Amino acid sequence: MAKSLLLISRQAPWSGPGAREALDIVLAGGAFDLPIGLLFLDDGVFQLSANQNAKALQQKDLSANLQALPMFGVEALFVCADSAAERGVDTAALALEEVQVLAAPGIVALIDRYDQVITL
């Protein structure tokens, strides 16, 4: 039986390669039917903001990768309620509709559910 993996994405989409690498790992794991989850925490919640203008920052847009997650079997998507609130990100208007919003106790329980955890 495959071990489950939770990837915690903590970087904004424009702050470096971390956000893209996190999505690449999750998509690869999903392609191989690995039980995988993705938690957007801290500045990682900015990845879920709708209508980003990546070209203005000379960055590649991550929205296509985000939209591809369900096609790769990645449906366990989570966002930290506290991180979103601290950064003014409206969890009712995220770029992905199937994201579960979790408070701190829910995040602790989520991490405990997975065999492996990677933070980027």
N, C-alpha and C positions, 0 to 999 in steps of 0.2 A: 504494500500500500504506500502510495506517495505521501511524503510529509507535506503538511500544509505550510504556506508561506504568507506572512503579512509584510507588505512593504509600506513603510511610513515615509511619505514624501513631505519634506519640510522646507523646500526651497521654492521661491517664487519662480515663475516660468522664465523670467528675464535675468535672473541673478547668476546664471552659469549653467553648466551642463547637468546639474543634479536632477532637475525636473524631467528633462528628456530621458536621462538614463533610468530614472525610476519607471517611467512609462514603458521604456523598451524592455526592462526586466519583467514587468507585469505582463506585457503582451507576449513575450517569449514563453513565460510560464503558462499563460492561458492557452497558447498554441499547443503545448504538450500536456494539456489537461491536468495541470498541477492545481490542486486546491489553493487558490490564491485570493488575497484580499488587498485592498489599497486604502490607506488612511491618509487623508490630507490634514496636516497638522502645521501649526505655526504659519510661516509665510507660504507654505504649500497650498493654503486655502485660496490664494490668488489664482492658482491654476484653474479654478472652477468659475472664475468671474466671466460673465458673458461679454461678448463684443470687445475682445482685446485687440489692440492694434500692434501686433508684433513687428510689422514692417517699420513702424515709426522708430522702434528700438533696434532695428536691423537684426532681428531675431527670427527664427522659424516659428510659425504658429503651431501650437500643440493641440489645438482644438480637434483636428482630424484624428489624432492619436486617441484623445479622450473619447470621441464618438465611436471609435473602433473597439473599445474595451468589451462591450457586450457581444460583439461578433466573435471575439476570441474566448468567450466563456467567462469573462471577468465581470461578475455581477455583484460581488461583495465590495461595495464602495462606501466609504465612510468619510465624514468631515467632522472635525472638532468644533463644537458649538462655541466654546470659549475663544478659540483662535479666530473664528469667523467674526464674532462680536467685537473682539479687540481691534480688528482690522477694518471694520465697517463693511464686511461682506455679507450681503443679504442671503441667507440660506434658502429663502423662498424663490430666489431668482438665479439659481446656479446653472451653469452650462450643461450639466448632466442632471436629468430628472430623478434617476434611481439612486441617489446618494442618501444614505442614512446619516442623520445628524446625531452626534453623540456628545454627552457631557462627560466630564472627567471620570466618574465611576464606570460609565459604559466603555470608555477607552481602556481602562485597566482590565475589565472583563474580556474585551476584544483581544487584547494582546495575549492574555492567558489561554485563549482558544486555539492559538496557532503554535505549531511546532517550531517554526523558524521565524525570526523577525529581522528585517533589514531596514535600516534608516539611512535615507539619503537626503 
